[in-house]
Each structure stands twice: as C-alpha cells, then as structure tokens.
C-alpha cells in the first residue's frame, strides 16, 4: 500500500514594529493554502527611547512571542522558513542584543531587511494575491514605516520606505492621548512633509488603481462594512471616520462601530497618515490588497507560483481541488462572453469588472455540486463567499456567491452588493442563467447558434426553430426561464428563426 506524502509546509514570520506575525501555508493544487495565522501585539516601536535603543521590556515582549512561534517551526523544513525584521529592528541601536537571544529561541536566523527590500517583498505579496490589470500604487502603513510602491504585474517601478508609522505617529502626535483637531492636523501635516520628497516622481509615474496592504487599511474596511458602507476607501469616508474618532476626547475612550479594541490605540495615527496620502497624492479610491509582506515571503519560496494572471491561477486551483468539469466550465464561460458581446457589452453593462465576474461565475458555479445536488446553489454560494480566493476582493466573492446561488431554477432578485452596480449585476445574472441553460448537454457541438438583442432591460433571444424542435426539453426550459425573468421585471422573449 503506497503512502501519500503530505505537501510541505512553509512559514513566513514578520517581526513588525507593532505586531509579530507568523503565517504557515502549504502549496496544493497550484495555490497557497493558509494553515495557520498567529499574531501577537508586541509594540516593539513603543520601546525605542530618544537614542533609538530598545528597552528591555520591549525586547522581552518580543522574546516571549517568539517562544510561541518556535514551537510551530519545529515541524517545518529549514529551507521553507523565512523570518524578517522591519523598521524598528532597522532603527534600534542595540538590535544585536535582541537578535542574539531571538535567534537562539527560534533556532533560525532573523534577517533584518532594508526598507527597499521590505517594499519589494510587500509588492510581491500584493501581486500574488490581488487581481486587476494596469499599474498599481501600493500603500502599506506599518508600525514605524510606510512603504509606497508603484508596480505593474510582478515588476515594481518605484520602491520607497518612509519613516512614519502608526506607532511612531502615536508617540509623536498623540502622545497626550487627546483626539483633538489640533493633534490630527499636526499628524496629517507631518505625514505630508514626509511624503513630499517622493510626490513628483510618483505623480509622474502614475497609476491606474490604488491598494492598501496594512493593518490600518484592514481595520478601515472592517469598520466600513460594519457600518453598512461598501469596501472602497475614499477621502470622504476617511474624513467621516476622523469625525467619528474625535467624538471621543481621549484615545482610551475611542469607540467606533467595527473597530477592534486591540487596533483602537493606533487607529487615529494610522488614519492621519492615510488621509495625508490621499490628499497629497490626490487618490480617488483604494481597496484592500489580498496580501502583503508575509504573503510575499511565502509565495517567493514556491517557485511554481510565478504566473501573471492571479485570478486564472485561483480559478484553476479551485477547479482542481473540487474536481470540477473544466471543459464544461470553459464552454459556459465562452457562451456567456458571446452573449455579453451580443448584448452590447460596454453599453449594456458598463463596468469592465462585470465580464470578469460573469466568466468567473461561469467557471465555478458548479462547485456546490461536490457537496450535494439538491442545494447545489446554496453550497456554491457558501463556498465562494468563504474560500480564500486570491485576486478577488471580499465584495467580489460575495457577488460571485449570490450569482451562483441563483444559477438554476428558482430566480430571485439579487441582494445589495458592492462589486458592481445593481443594474449590471442583474444583467450578469441573466446572461449566466441563459449560458448555463443553453449548454446543459455539456457538448459545444450540440450547442445552438443564438443571437441576443438588448434594449434597456428587454432581452430577445433568437434560436433556430429546427434546433428547438429537436431539443424539446431545452425549449420548454427556455420558456419557463422567459416567464421567470419577465415576472420579476426583466423582460425576456424567446424568438425562433
């Protein structure tokens, strides 16, 4: 009897200025699967004195945390472990004392990386986990440094590490723990002054999308979702949250719906830095990246994962893991795209992301069948909304789940979602349902030639009369589908040619 070998584990440890993090992953089915995430608030940067020497108390907090990490490292091959120190360990004048004991505790050497190397690794983490095309501006606000990167694909065009972070700004601009307009103003102005040297070069390079890859941005998104907002960060939302923070007079009294207690202390300082970045670089919007430094370290250890299309890699990985019919998935996707083009594409569905959502839903809609046929749509929705899907945002995962919940039989209106507009969302669902219905024989050669015309919400699907006569089940199902869509206010006519 042959014994299967478990996929090897990889560990990435980031000794940050505010928190120490450990990420344990394995490489399976062409993707990285998270096995463990361990985080401890160490507040290393708060232990730096005026001469940049680390206090014994701060070092002890770090050593205590590493004692916990060390247990998990015992089961992982040495060559699969990366441990890095960042801004505070770069700055500390007595870093050797900390490192000597830390290396003994872990049984592995810690590599204190430069600011530029940190920025490059963060960008790799973003590139491996975040979808979309074009040039990206990446912002990562750490405890003692802020990394700003412009890149495209897997290549970084500009890398900068700035000496400002949510812990250092807390100690410098909110030292009295007062949440006043004056403190916020000083913190924002100081951040702008720190950013000023890179403003011209970054503006000249330019970018198409902006993503945030930090605890501050993660906290912001959790707050916005808890308060019923969508996941896109804008300057208006940042200023609104600043006003919410200033309702409390002191940091210890800060209470914002969706903000965790452990993040509250450094939230205003991180917020002030992000406001400065938005204002000085005139950023319209920002979304949360799928990964950052730790993910960059982990992905770089797995050579097989160097590939440009993150979403394609994710889809292929999910299809493999759940033993899905990839040929049929491609057939549905191609017909769905054909219907999308015939309907007038950019005029009928305005957002470019809509086609990506349609194709992805087409390729993954049957995932729930691996659990059960009867409630396949429900299972598909749950899986797509809860799986780790690098390249897709939380809002996009939610939308994909709601599409897949409704891919067959019962049709109901889509709930509120924030991936694309409501009008485009319902039109994507209509095309998905038609593509699935027309391909149910699962053979491209048996698929009918169809034309689709759109006028507002009115759709006319024209099919060869002889084909309909030869496929009475599909013909009947198309009539039922026309009634279903028309009954909820989405007129659909089935015409014969």
C-alpha positions as CSV (number, residue, x, y, z in Angstrom):
1,X,0.0,0.0,0.0
2,X,1.5,3.3,-1.1
3,X,1.6,6.1,1.4
4,X,0.8,9.6,0.2
5,X,3.2,12.4,1.2
6,X,1.7,15.5,2.8
7,X,2.5,18.7,0.9
8,X,5.4,20.6,2.6
9,X,4.7,23.5,4.9
10,X,6.2,26.9,4.6
11,X,6.5,29.6,7.3
12,X,6.9,33.3,7.0
13,X,7.5,35.4,10.1
14,X,7.4,39.2,10.1
15,X,8.7,41.0,13.2
16,X,6.9,44.2,12.8
17,X,7.1,47.4,14.8
18,X,3.6,47.0,16.2
19,X,2.9,43.2,15.9
20,X,4.7,40.0,15.2
21,X,3.0,37.7,12.7
22,X,3.5,34.1,11.7
23,X,1.9,32.7,8.5
24,X,2.0,28.9,7.8
25,X,1.0,27.8,4.4
26,X,1.2,24.8,2.1
27,X,1.3,24.6,-1.7
28,X,-1.5,22.5,-3.0
29,X,-3.3,22.3,-6.4
30,X,-1.4,25.3,-7.8
31,X,-2.2,27.6,-4.9
32,X,-1.1,28.6,-1.5
33,X,-3.4,27.3,1.3
34,X,-3.2,29.0,4.7
35,X,-2.8,26.5,7.5
36,X,-2.2,28.9,10.4
37,X,-2.0,32.6,11.2
38,X,-0.6,33.7,14.6
39,X,-0.4,37.3,15.7
40,X,0.8,39.0,18.8
41,X,0.8,42.7,19.7
42,X,4.4,43.3,20.8
43,X,4.6,47.1,20.3
44,X,8.3,47.0,19.7
45,X,8.5,50.6,18.3
46,X,7.0,51.9,21.6
47,X,10.1,50.6,23.3
48,X,12.5,52.9,21.5
49,X,13.9,55.7,23.6
50,X,15.2,59.1,22.4
51,X,18.5,57.5,21.4
52,X,16.7,54.7,19.5
53,X,17.7,52.0,22.0
54,X,15.1,49.3,22.6
55,X,14.0,48.9,26.2
56,X,14.5,45.6,28.0
57,X,10.7,45.4,28.5
58,X,10.0,45.7,24.7
59,X,12.7,43.1,23.9
60,X,11.2,40.7,26.5
61,X,7.7,41.1,24.9
62,X,9.4,40.1,21.6
63,X,11.2,37.2,23.0
64,X,8.1,35.9,24.8
65,X,6.2,36.0,21.4
66,X,9.0,34.2,19.6
67,X,8.9,31.4,22.2
68,X,5.4,30.7,21.0
69,X,6.4,30.8,17.3
70,X,9.3,28.5,17.9
71,X,7.1,25.5,18.8
72,X,5.4,25.7,15.4
73,X,8.7,26.0,13.5
74,X,9.9,22.6,14.7
75,X,7.8,20.8,12.1
76,X,8.9,22.8,9.1
77,X,12.0,22.3,7.0
78,X,14.6,24.9,7.5
79,X,14.7,25.8,3.8
80,X,10.9,26.6,4.0
81,X,11.3,29.2,6.7
82,X,11.7,33.0,6.2
83,X,12.0,35.3,9.2
84,X,12.4,39.1,8.7
85,X,12.7,42.1,10.9
86,X,11.5,45.5,9.7
87,X,11.6,49.2,10.6
88,X,12.1,49.1,14.4
89,X,14.8,46.5,14.2
90,X,16.5,48.5,11.4
91,X,16.5,51.5,13.7
92,X,17.4,50.1,17.1
93,X,21.0,50.8,18.1
94,X,21.1,47.7,20.4
95,X,19.4,45.4,17.9
96,X,22.3,42.8,18.3
97,X,21.2,42.1,21.9
98,X,17.7,41.4,20.7
99,X,18.7,39.3,17.8
100,X,21.2,37.1,19.6
101,X,18.6,35.8,22.0
102,X,15.8,35.8,19.4
103,X,17.9,33.6,17.1
104,X,18.5,31.2,19.9
105,X,14.8,31.0,20.8
106,X,13.7,30.3,17.2
107,X,16.6,28.1,16.2
108,X,16.8,30.1,12.9
109,X,18.4,33.4,12.0
110,X,16.3,36.6,11.6
111,X,17.1,38.7,8.6
112,X,16.6,42.4,9.2
113,X,15.7,43.7,5.7
114,X,16.2,47.2,4.3
115,X,13.2,49.4,3.7
116,X,13.5,48.9,0.0
117,X,13.6,45.2,0.3
118,X,10.6,45.3,2.6
119,X,8.7,47.4,0.0
120,X,9.7,44.9,-2.8
121,X,8.5,42.0,-0.8
122,X,5.2,43.7,0.1
123,X,4.7,44.3,-3.6
124,X,5.3,40.6,-4.4
125,X,2.7,39.7,-1.7
126,X,0.2,42.1,-3.3
127,X,1.0,41.0,-6.9
128,X,0.5,37.3,-5.9
129,X,-2.9,37.9,-4.2
130,X,-4.6,40.8,-5.8
131,X,-6.4,40.8,-9.2
132,X,-6.8,43.5,-11.7
133,X,-4.6,44.9,-14.5
134,X,-2.7,48.1,-15.1
135,X,-0.3,50.0,-12.8
136,X,-0.8,49.7,-9.1
137,X,0.1,52.1,-6.3
138,X,0.5,50.1,-3.1
139,X,0.4,51.7,0.3
140,X,1.4,49.7,3.5
141,X,1.3,51.6,6.8
142,X,3.3,49.7,9.4
143,X,4.2,50.5,13.0
144,X,7.3,52.5,12.2
145,X,7.5,52.8,8.5
146,X,5.2,53.3,5.5
147,X,6.0,51.6,2.2
148,X,4.9,53.1,-1.0
149,X,5.3,51.1,-4.2
150,X,4.3,51.6,-7.9
151,X,4.3,48.4,-10.0
152,X,2.8,46.5,-12.8
153,X,2.3,42.8,-12.9
154,X,5.2,41.4,-10.8
155,X,7.6,44.2,-11.5
156,X,8.0,47.2,-9.1
157,X,8.7,50.5,-10.8
158,X,9.3,52.6,-7.7
159,X,10.0,51.5,-4.1
160,X,10.1,53.8,-1.1
161,X,10.1,53.2,2.7
162,X,9.2,56.3,4.7
163,X,10.0,56.8,8.4
164,X,6.5,57.1,9.6
165,X,4.1,54.6,11.0
166,X,1.0,54.2,13.2
167,X,3.1,53.5,16.4
168,X,5.7,56.3,15.9
169,X,3.0,58.8,14.9
170,X,1.0,57.8,18.0
171,X,4.0,58.6,20.2
172,X,4.8,61.8,18.3
173,X,1.5,63.4,17.6
174,X,-1.0,61.7,20.0
175,X,1.4,61.4,23.0
176,X,-1.1,63.2,25.3
177,X,-3.7,60.7,24.1
178,X,-6.1,63.6,23.2
179,X,-8.2,63.1,20.0
180,X,-8.3,66.8,19.1
181,X,-8.4,68.6,15.7
182,X,-5.0,70.0,16.5
183,X,-3.4,66.6,17.1
184,X,-4.9,65.3,13.9
185,X,-3.9,68.3,11.9
186,X,-0.3,68.1,13.1
187,X,-0.2,64.3,12.4
188,X,-1.6,64.9,8.8
189,X,0.8,67.8,8.1
190,X,3.8,65.9,9.3
191,X,2.9,62.9,7.1
192,X,2.6,65.2,4.1
193,X,6.0,66.6,4.8
194,X,7.4,63.1,4.9
195,X,5.7,62.3,1.6
196,X,6.8,65.5,-0.1
197,X,10.2,64.2,-1.5
198,X,8.5,61.4,-3.5
199,X,5.5,63.3,-4.7
200,X,6.8,64.5,-8.0
201,X,8.4,61.1,-9.1
202,X,5.3,59.1,-8.1
203,X,2.9,61.5,-9.7
204,X,4.9,61.4,-12.9
205,X,4.9,57.6,-13.0
206,X,1.2,57.5,-12.3
207,X,-1.0,54.5,-11.5
208,X,-4.4,53.0,-12.5
209,X,-5.5,51.5,-9.2
210,X,-4.5,52.0,-5.6
211,X,-4.5,49.3,-3.0
212,X,-3.7,49.3,0.7
213,X,-1.8,46.4,2.3
214,X,-1.7,47.3,6.0
215,X,-3.5,46.8,9.3
216,X,-4.8,50.3,9.1
217,X,-6.5,49.6,5.8
218,X,-7.8,46.3,7.0
219,X,-9.2,48.0,10.1
220,X,-10.8,50.7,7.9
221,X,-12.5,48.1,5.7
222,X,-13.9,46.2,8.7
223,X,-15.3,49.5,10.1
224,X,-16.9,50.4,6.8
225,X,-18.5,47.1,6.3
226,X,-19.8,47.0,9.9
227,X,-21.4,50.4,9.3
228,X,-23.1,49.4,6.0
229,X,-20.6,51.0,3.6
230,X,-19.0,49.3,0.7
231,X,-15.4,48.2,0.7
232,X,-13.9,51.1,-1.4
233,X,-12.0,53.6,0.7
234,X,-12.4,57.2,-0.3
235,X,-11.2,60.5,1.1
236,X,-14.8,61.4,2.2
237,X,-15.1,58.2,4.2
238,X,-11.7,58.8,5.9
239,X,-12.8,62.3,7.0
240,X,-16.1,60.9,8.2
241,X,-14.2,58.3,10.3
242,X,-11.9,61.1,11.6
243,X,-15.0,62.9,12.9
244,X,-16.3,59.7,14.5
245,X,-12.9,59.3,16.2
246,X,-13.0,62.9,17.5
247,X,-16.3,62.3,19.3
248,X,-14.1,60.7,22.0
249,X,-11.9,63.2,23.8
250,X,-9.2,60.6,24.7
251,X,-7.8,57.5,23.0
252,X,-8.8,55.3,25.8
253,X,-12.5,56.3,25.2
254,X,-12.4,55.7,21.5
255,X,-15.3,53.6,20.3
256,X,-16.1,53.2,16.6
257,X,-18.5,50.6,15.3
258,X,-16.4,47.8,13.7
259,X,-13.1,48.9,15.3
260,X,-11.4,46.2,17.5
261,X,-10.0,47.1,20.9
262,X,-6.5,45.9,20.0
263,X,-6.4,48.2,17.0
264,X,-8.0,51.3,18.7
265,X,-4.8,52.7,20.2
266,X,-3.0,53.1,16.9
267,X,-6.1,53.7,14.7
268,X,-6.1,57.6,14.7
269,X,-2.4,57.8,13.9
270,X,-2.7,55.3,11.0
271,X,-5.8,57.2,9.8
272,X,-4.0,60.5,9.8
273,X,-1.2,59.1,7.7
274,X,-3.7,57.6,5.2
275,X,-5.6,60.9,5.0
276,X,-2.3,62.7,4.2
277,X,-1.5,60.1,1.4
278,X,-5.0,60.6,-0.1
279,X,-4.8,64.4,-0.1
280,X,-1.2,64.8,-1.2
281,X,-1.3,62.2,-4.0
282,X,-4.9,63.1,-4.9
283,X,-6.1,59.4,-4.6
284,X,-9.7,58.8,-5.7
285,X,-10.2,55.4,-4.1
286,X,-8.4,52.5,-2.5
287,X,-9.2,48.8,-2.0
288,X,-7.7,46.3,0.4
289,X,-4.9,44.0,-1.1
290,X,-5.1,40.3,-0.6
291,X,-1.7,40.0,0.9
292,X,1.5,41.9,1.8
293,X,4.9,41.2,3.4
294,X,4.2,37.7,4.9
295,X,2.4,36.6,1.7
296,X,5.3,37.9,-0.4
297,X,7.8,35.9,1.7
298,X,5.6,32.8,1.4
299,X,4.9,33.0,-2.3
300,X,8.6,33.6,-3.1
301,X,9.5,30.3,-1.6
302,X,7.2,28.4,-4.0
303,X,8.8,28.7,-7.5
304,X,5.8,27.2,-9.3
305,X,3.6,30.1,-8.5
306,X,5.3,32.7,-10.6
307,X,2.5,33.5,-13.1
308,X,0.9,36.7,-14.2
309,X,-2.9,36.0,-14.1
310,X,-3.7,35.6,-10.4
311,X,-7.4,35.1,-11.0
312,X,-6.8,32.4,-13.6
313,X,-4.5,30.6,-11.1
314,X,-7.1,30.9,-8.4
315,X,-9.9,29.5,-10.6
316,X,-7.7,26.6,-11.8
317,X,-6.8,25.8,-8.2
318,X,-10.4,25.7,-7.1
319,X,-11.5,23.6,-10.0
320,X,-8.7,21.1,-9.3
321,X,-9.4,21.0,-5.6
322,X,-13.2,20.4,-6.1
323,X,-12.8,18.1,-9.1
324,X,-14.9,20.3,-11.3
325,X,-15.6,19.7,-15.0
326,X,-13.2,22.2,-16.5
327,X,-14.2,21.6,-20.2
328,X,-17.8,22.3,-19.4
329,X,-16.9,25.4,-17.3
330,X,-15.0,26.8,-20.3
331,X,-18.0,26.1,-22.5
332,X,-20.3,28.0,-20.3
333,X,-17.8,30.9,-19.9
334,X,-17.3,31.2,-23.7
335,X,-21.1,31.3,-24.4
336,X,-21.6,33.7,-21.6
337,X,-19.0,36.0,-23.1
338,X,-20.6,35.7,-26.5
339,X,-24.0,36.7,-25.1
340,X,-22.3,39.6,-23.3
341,X,-20.8,40.9,-26.5
342,X,-24.0,40.4,-28.5
343,X,-26.0,42.3,-25.8
344,X,-23.8,45.4,-26.4
345,X,-21.2,44.7,-23.7
346,X,-19.9,48.2,-22.7
347,X,-23.2,49.9,-23.5
348,X,-25.4,47.3,-21.7
349,X,-23.1,46.5,-18.8
350,X,-20.8,49.5,-18.1
351,X,-18.2,48.1,-15.7
352,X,-15.2,46.2,-17.2
353,X,-15.2,44.1,-14.0
354,X,-18.6,42.7,-14.8
355,X,-17.2,40.5,-17.6
356,X,-14.6,39.1,-15.2
357,X,-17.4,38.3,-12.7
358,X,-19.5,36.7,-15.4
359,X,-16.6,34.5,-16.6
360,X,-15.6,33.5,-13.1
361,X,-19.1,32.6,-12.0
362,X,-19.5,30.5,-15.2
363,X,-16.3,28.6,-14.4
364,X,-17.1,28.0,-10.7
365,X,-20.9,27.8,-10.5
366,X,-21.0,24.0,-10.1
367,X,-18.6,24.0,-7.1
368,X,-21.6,23.3,-4.8
369,X,-22.4,20.0,-6.6
370,X,-19.4,18.4,-4.9
371,X,-21.4,18.6,-1.7
372,X,-25.0,17.9,-2.9
373,X,-27.2,18.4,-6.0
374,X,-30.4,19.4,-4.3
375,X,-29.0,22.5,-2.7
376,X,-26.1,23.0,-5.1
377,X,-26.7,26.7,-5.5
378,X,-26.7,27.3,-1.7
379,X,-23.5,25.3,-1.3
380,X,-21.8,27.1,-4.2
381,X,-22.7,30.5,-2.6
382,X,-21.3,29.4,0.8
383,X,-18.0,28.1,-0.7
384,X,-17.4,31.0,-3.0
385,X,-18.1,33.5,-0.2
386,X,-15.8,31.8,2.3
387,X,-13.0,30.3,0.3
388,X,-9.7,32.2,0.1
389,X,-9.7,33.4,-3.5
390,X,-6.5,35.4,-4.3
391,X,-7.3,38.0,-6.9
392,X,-10.8,38.7,-5.7
393,X,-12.0,41.2,-3.1
394,X,-14.4,40.5,-0.4
395,X,-17.2,42.3,-2.3
396,X,-16.5,40.3,-5.4
397,X,-16.5,37.0,-3.5
398,X,-19.9,37.9,-2.0
399,X,-21.3,38.8,-5.5
400,X,-19.9,35.5,-7.1
401,X,-21.7,33.6,-4.3
402,X,-25.0,35.4,-4.9
403,X,-24.7,34.7,-8.7
404,X,-24.0,31.0,-8.1
405,X,-26.9,30.7,-5.6
406,X,-29.2,31.6,-8.5
407,X,-27.6,29.9,-11.4
408,X,-30.6,27.5,-12.0
409,X,-34.3,27.0,-11.3
410,X,-35.6,29.5,-8.7
411,X,-34.9,33.1,-9.6
412,X,-35.0,35.9,-7.1
413,X,-33.6,39.5,-7.2
414,X,-30.0,39.9,-6.1
415,X,-29.5,41.4,-2.6
416,X,-27.4,44.6,-2.2
417,X,-23.8,44.0,-3.2
418,X,-20.8,46.3,-3.8
419,X,-18.8,44.6,-6.6
420,X,-20.6,46.3,-9.5
421,X,-23.7,48.4,-10.0
422,X,-27.2,46.9,-9.3
423,X,-28.2,47.2,-12.9
424,X,-25.1,45.5,-14.2
425,X,-25.3,42.8,-11.5
426,X,-28.8,41.7,-12.6
427,X,-27.8,41.7,-16.2
428,X,-24.8,39.5,-15.5
429,X,-27.1,37.0,-13.6
430,X,-29.4,36.9,-16.6
431,X,-26.6,36.1,-19.0
432,X,-25.2,33.5,-16.7
433,X,-28.5,31.7,-16.4
434,X,-29.0,31.7,-20.2
435,X,-25.5,30.4,-20.8
436,X,-25.9,27.5,-18.3
437,X,-29.4,26.6,-19.7
438,X,-28.2,26.6,-23.3
439,X,-25.2,24.3,-22.6
440,X,-26.9,21.7,-20.4
441,X,-26.0,18.9,-22.9
442,X,-22.3,19.8,-22.0
443,X,-21.0,19.4,-25.5
444,X,-20.1,22.5,-27.6
445,X,-21.1,20.7,-30.8
446,X,-24.6,20.3,-29.6
447,X,-25.0,24.0,-28.6
448,X,-27.4,26.1,-30.6
449,X,-26.5,29.1,-32.6
450,X,-28.2,32.0,-30.9
451,X,-28.4,35.8,-31.2
452,X,-29.2,38.1,-28.3
453,X,-30.5,41.6,-28.7
454,X,-30.8,44.0,-25.7
455,X,-32.9,47.2,-25.5
456,X,-32.8,48.5,-21.9
457,X,-33.9,45.7,-19.7
458,X,-35.6,43.9,-22.6
459,X,-33.8,40.9,-24.0
460,X,-34.7,38.9,-27.1
461,X,-33.0,35.5,-27.6
462,X,-33.4,34.1,-31.1
463,X,-32.8,30.4,-31.7
464,X,-33.1,28.2,-34.8
465,X,-36.6,26.7,-35.0
466,X,-35.4,23.3,-36.1
467,X,-32.9,23.1,-33.2
468,X,-35.7,23.9,-30.7
469,X,-37.9,21.2,-32.3
470,X,-35.0,18.7,-31.8
471,X,-34.4,19.7,-28.2
472,X,-37.9,19.9,-26.6
473,X,-36.6,19.8,-23.0
474,X,-34.4,22.9,-23.6
475,X,-37.2,24.6,-25.5
476,X,-39.5,24.1,-22.5
477,X,-36.9,25.2,-20.0
478,X,-36.3,28.4,-22.1
479,X,-40.0,29.2,-22.0
480,X,-40.0,28.7,-18.2
481,X,-36.9,30.9,-17.9
482,X,-38.5,33.6,-20.1
483,X,-41.5,33.7,-17.7
484,X,-39.3,33.7,-14.6
485,X,-37.2,36.7,-15.8
486,X,-40.3,38.6,-17.1
487,X,-42.2,38.0,-13.8
488,X,-39.5,39.8,-11.8
489,X,-39.4,42.7,-14.2
490,X,-36.6,41.5,-16.5
491,X,-38.5,41.0,-19.8
492,X,-37.1,38.1,-21.9
493,X,-38.6,36.9,-25.2
494,X,-37.6,33.6,-26.9
495,X,-37.9,34.0,-30.7
496,X,-37.5,31.4,-33.5
497,X,-35.6,31.9,-36.7
